[in-house]
């Protein structure tokens, strides 16, 4: 508890030279000082009419006495009241007429009282204003070697750095242990809060505050800043829970995947570096298939497309890949059955299905062998096995006999490639 002792004293002082009577109102409080373990002392100086005495020079003698009226410590301050008749001193920080050693006071066991003496300029003599008992120990000297003070319900460290497990702390708080250095934050219920804050800047000025907060099964990483114009107060930027990791924007992440094929196609998984490398390496090595034994059979072509020659079996590996097919071969267009046959067309199909991303090879003269080059791209095919084959039909009507690929066996070929 913050120790405060208020000593209101009304005593008339007969001053010989000034014939002035003073009313001294004294206020004493225990306060915290970063570098000095002193006691904050505040007094209001008034005359006998209740008027404050402004800009008044005076001396104040402060004595700390024990139960036997021994003066264990005494000091004198020369000061001046302010515009409100107030003086503020620090007991233990005096520089005049010092008796005793303030740091040697035995606060826990001393049962000390404060005696105040006032001497108004031109400093004829001190007048004792009385004594007041300290109601609380201002510093835990005996137990903490003058390093701590009490303020309200708080213990305040006066040292520069505090070491736990080390006698050479390098930071304000330095914890060391050979096996385990840990801080435990604990509350009764999971709906309560445990948190750590990192505060750079001032609440009323430029600032960037970060907070790690645990509540309701969520570990939230929050930011309060005026540097980005996002508004005032803490905003959650990232949340870790039993369901996974969730960023401020976007979907929740619940897995770091090592699957180098990315076959899961998940919105909730992040691939590892090794998985990404495997995926890129695999995609960079395209799959190829080839059939250069095309001179296997001949057909009679009609106005309906029908397969001709051998098949090429491929095994598609990736779901988002395309299949590119090229035919380079001499082709026998056959003998047209009638003048109504204007020519014969050739196309590439996969699983009997044609594509719009291709060109058609054509022979327009009967009983002619010509070199054809056909290219086709197939999109959206499923992963797995597929059949590639060349198809032929007459245009617009009639038939053509003895139609075949690579007549004479000149190593014409169908080549397929899986691409991205």
C-alpha positions as CSV (number, residue, x, y, z in Angstrom):
1,X,0.0,0.0,0.0
2,X,1.3,3.5,-0.8
3,X,2.4,5.0,2.5
4,X,1.0,8.5,3.0
5,X,1.0,10.6,6.2
6,X,-0.8,13.9,6.1
7,X,0.2,16.2,8.9
8,X,-2.0,19.3,9.0
9,X,-0.7,21.6,11.7
10,X,-2.1,25.0,12.6
11,X,0.3,26.8,14.8
12,X,0.8,30.6,15.1
13,X,4.4,31.7,15.0
14,X,5.2,35.0,16.5
15,X,8.0,36.5,14.4
16,X,9.8,39.3,16.1
17,X,10.9,41.3,13.0
18,X,7.9,40.7,10.8
19,X,5.1,40.4,13.4
20,X,3.7,37.7,11.1
21,X,1.8,34.7,12.0
22,X,2.0,31.7,9.7
23,X,-0.3,28.7,9.2
24,X,1.8,25.7,8.0
25,X,-0.1,22.8,6.3
26,X,2.2,19.9,5.8
27,X,1.7,16.8,3.6
28,X,4.1,13.9,3.6
29,X,3.9,10.9,1.1
30,X,6.1,8.0,0.3
31,X,6.9,8.1,-3.4
32,X,9.1,6.4,-5.9
33,X,12.3,7.8,-7.3
34,X,14.3,6.2,-10.0
35,X,17.7,6.9,-8.6
36,X,17.2,8.1,-5.0
37,X,15.4,6.2,-2.2
38,X,13.9,9.3,-0.7
39,X,10.5,10.3,0.7
40,X,8.5,13.0,-1.1
41,X,7.6,15.8,1.3
42,X,5.1,18.5,0.4
43,X,4.0,21.5,2.4
44,X,1.6,24.5,1.9
45,X,2.7,27.7,3.6
46,X,-0.2,30.1,4.7
47,X,-0.5,33.1,6.9
48,X,-2.9,33.3,9.8
49,X,-5.6,34.6,7.5
50,X,-5.4,31.5,5.4
51,X,-3.6,33.2,2.5
52,X,-0.8,31.3,0.9
53,X,2.7,32.8,1.1
54,X,4.1,32.9,-2.4
55,X,7.8,33.1,-3.3
56,X,8.7,33.0,0.4
57,X,12.3,32.0,1.3
58,X,12.5,29.6,4.3
59,X,14.6,26.7,5.8
60,X,13.1,23.4,6.7
61,X,14.8,21.0,9.1
62,X,13.6,17.4,8.9
63,X,14.6,15.0,11.6
64,X,13.8,11.3,11.8
65,X,13.6,10.2,15.4
66,X,13.1,6.9,17.1
67,X,10.9,5.9,20.0
68,X,13.5,7.1,22.5
69,X,13.5,10.6,20.9
70,X,17.0,10.0,19.5
71,X,17.6,11.8,16.3
72,X,18.8,9.0,14.0
73,X,18.9,11.3,11.0
74,X,18.6,15.0,10.4
75,X,18.9,17.3,7.4
76,X,18.1,20.9,6.4
77,X,16.7,22.3,3.2
78,X,16.8,25.9,2.0
79,X,13.9,26.5,-0.4
80,X,11.3,28.9,-1.7
81,X,7.5,28.5,-2.0
82,X,6.0,28.5,-5.5
83,X,3.1,30.5,-6.8
84,X,0.8,28.4,-4.8
85,X,2.7,28.6,-1.6
86,X,3.9,25.0,-1.9
87,X,7.3,23.5,-1.2
88,X,8.4,20.0,-2.3
89,X,11.4,18.4,-0.8
90,X,12.9,14.9,-0.7
91,X,13.7,13.5,2.7
92,X,17.0,11.9,2.4
93,X,18.2,14.2,-0.3
94,X,19.2,17.2,1.9
95,X,22.7,18.8,1.7
96,X,22.8,21.1,4.7
97,X,23.5,20.3,8.4
98,X,23.2,16.6,7.9
99,X,23.4,14.4,11.0
100,X,23.5,10.6,10.7
101,X,23.3,8.4,7.5
102,X,20.0,8.1,5.8
103,X,20.9,4.8,4.2
104,X,21.6,3.3,7.7
105,X,18.0,3.8,8.9
106,X,16.4,0.5,10.1
107,X,13.0,1.1,8.6
108,X,11.4,-2.3,9.4
109,X,12.3,-2.1,13.1
110,X,12.9,1.6,13.8
111,X,9.3,2.8,14.4
112,X,10.4,6.2,13.2
113,X,8.7,9.6,13.5
114,X,9.2,12.8,11.5
115,X,9.9,16.1,13.3
116,X,9.6,19.3,11.2
117,X,11.2,22.6,12.1
118,X,10.6,25.8,10.0
119,X,12.6,29.0,9.9
120,X,11.2,31.9,7.8
121,X,13.6,34.3,6.2
122,X,15.5,36.3,7.5
123,X,16.2,33.1,9.4
124,X,16.0,34.1,13.1
125,X,15.4,30.7,14.6
126,X,13.7,27.3,13.9
127,X,10.2,26.7,15.3
128,X,9.3,23.0,15.9
129,X,6.0,22.2,14.1
130,X,5.6,18.8,15.9
131,X,6.2,15.2,15.0
132,X,4.3,12.6,12.9
133,X,4.8,8.9,13.0
134,X,5.5,7.0,9.8
135,X,2.7,4.6,9.2
136,X,4.5,2.3,6.7
137,X,8.0,1.2,5.8
138,X,9.0,3.1,2.7
139,X,11.6,0.7,1.5
140,X,12.4,-3.0,2.2
141,X,16.0,-2.2,3.2
142,X,16.6,-5.2,5.4
143,X,15.5,-7.8,3.0
144,X,16.5,-6.4,-0.4
145,X,19.7,-4.5,0.3
146,X,18.2,-1.1,-0.7
147,X,17.3,-2.3,-4.2
148,X,13.5,-2.2,-3.9
149,X,10.8,0.2,-2.7
150,X,7.1,-0.3,-2.2
151,X,4.6,1.9,-4.0
152,X,0.9,1.0,-3.6
153,X,0.8,-2.7,-4.1
154,X,3.9,-2.7,-6.3
155,X,7.6,-3.5,-5.6
156,X,9.8,-1.2,-7.6
157,X,13.4,-2.0,-8.4
158,X,15.9,0.8,-8.0
159,X,18.8,-1.1,-9.6
160,X,19.9,-0.7,-13.2
161,X,19.7,-4.4,-14.1
162,X,18.2,-7.3,-12.2
163,X,19.8,-10.7,-12.4
164,X,18.0,-14.0,-11.6
165,X,20.5,-16.9,-11.5
166,X,23.3,-14.5,-12.7
167,X,25.4,-11.9,-10.9
168,X,26.3,-10.1,-14.2
169,X,22.9,-9.2,-15.7
170,X,23.2,-7.4,-19.1
171,X,19.5,-6.3,-19.4
172,X,16.9,-4.8,-17.1
173,X,15.9,-8.4,-16.3
174,X,18.3,-11.2,-17.0
175,X,17.3,-14.8,-16.2
176,X,19.9,-17.6,-16.3
177,X,19.8,-21.3,-15.5
178,X,22.0,-24.2,-16.6
179,X,19.0,-26.3,-17.6
180,X,15.9,-24.2,-18.0
181,X,15.3,-20.5,-17.9
182,X,11.5,-19.9,-18.1
183,X,8.7,-17.4,-17.2
184,X,5.3,-18.8,-16.2
185,X,2.2,-16.8,-16.7
186,X,-0.8,-18.5,-15.1
187,X,-4.5,-17.6,-14.5
188,X,-7.4,-19.6,-13.1
189,X,-9.6,-20.0,-16.2
190,X,-9.0,-20.4,-19.9
191,X,-11.3,-17.4,-20.5
192,X,-8.9,-15.2,-18.5
193,X,-6.0,-13.4,-20.0
194,X,-2.2,-13.9,-19.9
195,X,-0.2,-11.5,-22.0
196,X,3.1,-9.9,-22.8
197,X,3.4,-6.4,-24.3
198,X,6.2,-4.7,-26.3
199,X,5.8,-0.9,-26.3
200,X,7.8,1.4,-28.4
201,X,7.0,5.1,-28.4
202,X,4.3,7.0,-26.4
203,X,0.6,6.4,-26.2
204,X,0.0,10.1,-27.1
205,X,2.7,10.2,-29.8
206,X,4.2,8.0,-32.5
207,X,4.1,4.5,-31.2
208,X,4.1,0.8,-32.2
209,X,2.8,-1.5,-29.5
210,X,2.8,-5.3,-29.9
211,X,0.9,-7.7,-27.6
212,X,0.9,-11.5,-27.3
213,X,-2.4,-12.5,-25.6
214,X,-3.7,-15.9,-24.6
215,X,-7.5,-16.1,-24.0
216,X,-10.4,-18.4,-25.0
217,X,-8.0,-21.0,-26.5
218,X,-6.6,-18.4,-28.9
219,X,-3.0,-17.1,-28.8
220,X,-3.3,-13.7,-30.5
221,X,-0.5,-11.5,-31.9
222,X,-1.9,-8.0,-31.8
223,X,-0.7,-4.6,-32.9
224,X,-1.5,-1.0,-31.8
225,X,0.1,1.6,-34.0
226,X,-0.5,5.0,-35.4
227,X,2.2,4.6,-38.0
228,X,0.0,2.8,-40.5
229,X,-3.2,4.7,-40.0
230,X,-5.1,1.6,-38.9
231,X,-6.8,3.3,-36.0
232,X,-6.5,3.2,-32.3
233,X,-6.3,0.2,-30.0
234,X,-5.0,-3.3,-30.5
235,X,-5.9,-5.2,-33.6
236,X,-5.3,-8.9,-34.1
237,X,-2.8,-9.7,-36.8
238,X,-2.4,-13.4,-36.3
239,X,-4.2,-16.0,-34.2
240,X,-2.9,-19.5,-33.3
241,X,-5.4,-22.0,-31.9
242,X,-6.3,-25.6,-31.9
243,X,-7.7,-25.2,-35.4
244,X,-4.5,-23.9,-36.8
245,X,-2.9,-20.5,-37.7
246,X,-5.0,-17.7,-39.0
247,X,-3.7,-14.4,-40.4
248,X,-5.6,-11.1,-40.3
249,X,-6.6,-11.6,-43.9
250,X,-7.1,-14.9,-45.8
251,X,-7.7,-18.4,-44.8
252,X,-6.6,-20.4,-41.7
253,X,-3.4,-22.4,-42.0
254,X,-3.3,-25.8,-40.2
255,X,-0.4,-27.7,-41.9
256,X,3.1,-27.4,-43.2
257,X,3.0,-30.0,-46.1
258,X,6.0,-32.0,-47.3
259,X,4.0,-33.4,-50.3
260,X,6.2,-32.6,-53.3
261,X,3.3,-33.3,-55.7
262,X,0.9,-30.8,-54.1
263,X,-1.8,-33.3,-55.0
264,X,-3.9,-32.3,-51.9
265,X,-4.7,-28.9,-53.6
266,X,-5.4,-27.5,-50.1
267,X,-6.1,-23.9,-49.1
268,X,-5.0,-24.7,-45.6
269,X,-1.5,-26.1,-46.1
270,X,1.8,-24.4,-46.7
271,X,4.4,-26.5,-48.6
272,X,7.8,-26.7,-47.1
273,X,10.9,-25.6,-49.1
274,X,11.7,-29.2,-49.9
275,X,8.2,-29.8,-51.1
276,X,8.3,-26.8,-53.4
277,X,11.7,-27.8,-54.8
278,X,10.5,-31.4,-55.5
279,X,7.4,-30.0,-57.2
280,X,9.4,-27.6,-59.4
281,X,12.0,-30.2,-60.2
282,X,9.3,-32.7,-61.2
283,X,7.5,-30.2,-63.3
284,X,10.7,-29.2,-65.0
285,X,11.2,-32.7,-66.2
286,X,8.5,-33.3,-68.8
287,X,7.3,-36.7,-69.7
288,X,7.7,-37.9,-73.3
289,X,6.2,-40.8,-75.2
290,X,6.9,-42.0,-78.8
291,X,5.7,-44.5,-81.3
292,X,7.7,-44.8,-84.5
293,X,6.2,-48.1,-85.7
294,X,3.2,-46.7,-87.6
295,X,3.1,-48.9,-90.7
296,X,1.0,-51.6,-89.2
297,X,-2.4,-51.6,-91.0
298,X,-4.4,-50.0,-93.8
299,X,-8.1,-49.1,-93.7
300,X,-10.9,-48.0,-96.1
301,X,-11.8,-44.6,-94.9
302,X,-15.3,-43.3,-95.0
303,X,-16.9,-39.9,-94.3
304,X,-16.9,-40.8,-90.5
305,X,-13.7,-40.5,-88.6
306,X,-12.2,-43.8,-87.7
307,X,-8.8,-44.8,-86.1
308,X,-5.9,-45.7,-88.3
309,X,-2.5,-47.2,-87.4
310,X,-1.2,-48.2,-83.9
311,X,-2.0,-46.6,-80.6
312,X,0.3,-44.7,-78.3
313,X,-0.3,-45.3,-74.5
314,X,0.7,-42.4,-72.1
315,X,0.5,-42.1,-68.4
316,X,-0.4,-38.5,-67.4
317,X,1.3,-37.6,-64.0
318,X,0.0,-34.1,-63.1
319,X,-3.5,-32.9,-62.8
320,X,-2.8,-29.4,-64.2
321,X,-0.7,-30.4,-67.1
322,X,-1.4,-30.5,-70.8
323,X,-0.6,-33.1,-73.4
324,X,1.0,-32.0,-76.7
325,X,1.0,-34.5,-79.6
326,X,2.9,-34.3,-82.9
327,X,2.6,-36.5,-85.9
328,X,5.4,-36.4,-88.5
329,X,5.0,-39.1,-91.2
330,X,4.5,-39.9,-94.8
331,X,0.8,-40.9,-95.3
332,X,-0.9,-42.9,-98.1
333,X,-4.2,-41.1,-98.9
334,X,-5.6,-44.2,-100.6
335,X,-7.7,-44.6,-103.8
336,X,-10.8,-42.4,-103.9
337,X,-14.0,-44.3,-104.8
338,X,-15.5,-41.6,-106.9
339,X,-15.1,-38.0,-108.0
340,X,-17.4,-37.0,-105.0
341,X,-14.4,-37.5,-102.8
342,X,-12.6,-34.2,-102.6
343,X,-9.8,-35.5,-100.3
344,X,-9.1,-37.2,-97.1
345,X,-8.5,-35.6,-93.7
346,X,-6.3,-36.8,-90.7
347,X,-6.6,-35.8,-87.0
348,X,-5.1,-36.8,-83.7
349,X,-7.5,-37.9,-80.9
350,X,-6.9,-39.0,-77.3
351,X,-9.4,-41.6,-75.9
352,X,-11.3,-41.0,-79.1
353,X,-11.9,-37.3,-78.3
354,X,-10.7,-34.5,-80.5
355,X,-9.4,-31.1,-79.5
356,X,-10.0,-27.6,-80.9
357,X,-6.3,-26.8,-80.4
358,X,-4.9,-28.7,-83.5
359,X,-4.5,-28.6,-87.2
360,X,-5.9,-31.1,-89.8
361,X,-3.6,-32.9,-92.2
362,X,-5.2,-33.4,-95.7
363,X,-4.4,-35.2,-99.0
364,X,-6.5,-34.0,-101.9
365,X,-5.4,-36.3,-104.7
366,X,-6.3,-39.9,-105.1
367,X,-3.7,-42.6,-105.0
368,X,-1.1,-40.1,-103.5
369,X,1.5,-40.5,-100.7
370,X,2.3,-37.2,-99.0
371,X,4.2,-36.0,-95.9
372,X,2.0,-34.7,-93.1
373,X,2.7,-32.8,-89.9
374,X,-0.1,-32.5,-87.4
375,X,0.1,-30.9,-83.9
376,X,-2.5,-31.0,-81.2
377,X,-2.8,-29.8,-77.6
378,X,-5.2,-31.5,-75.1
379,X,-6.2,-29.7,-71.9
380,X,-8.0,-30.9,-68.8
381,X,-7.2,-34.6,-69.0
382,X,-7.3,-36.5,-65.8
383,X,-4.2,-38.1,-64.2
384,X,-3.6,-41.6,-65.4
385,X,-3.5,-43.7,-68.6
386,X,-4.7,-42.4,-72.0
387,X,-4.7,-43.6,-75.6
388,X,-3.5,-41.6,-78.5
389,X,-4.3,-42.5,-82.1
390,X,-4.6,-41.0,-85.6
391,X,-8.1,-40.8,-87.2
392,X,-9.1,-40.4,-90.9
393,X,-12.2,-39.6,-92.9
394,X,-13.1,-38.7,-96.5
395,X,-14.5,-35.3,-97.3
396,X,-17.3,-34.7,-98.0
397,X,-18.6,-38.1,-99.1
398,X,-17.5,-41.5,-100.4
399,X,-14.7,-43.8,-99.5
400,X,-10.9,-44.2,-99.9
401,X,-9.2,-47.6,-99.8
402,X,-5.8,-48.6,-98.8
403,X,-5.3,-45.6,-96.4
404,X,-2.3,-46.0,-94.1
405,X,0.5,-44.3,-92.1
406,X,4.2,-44.4,-93.0
407,X,4.0,-46.5,-96.1
408,X,7.3,-48.4,-96.7
409,X,8.3,-47.9,-93.0
410,X,10.3,-44.7,-93.2
411,X,10.2,-44.2,-89.4
412,X,7.4,-41.7,-89.2
413,X,6.4,-41.1,-85.6
414,X,3.9,-39.9,-83.1
415,X,5.5,-38.0,-80.2
416,X,3.6,-36.9,-77.0
417,X,4.8,-34.6,-74.3
418,X,3.3,-33.6,-70.9
419,X,3.7,-29.9,-70.4
420,X,2.6,-27.0,-68.1
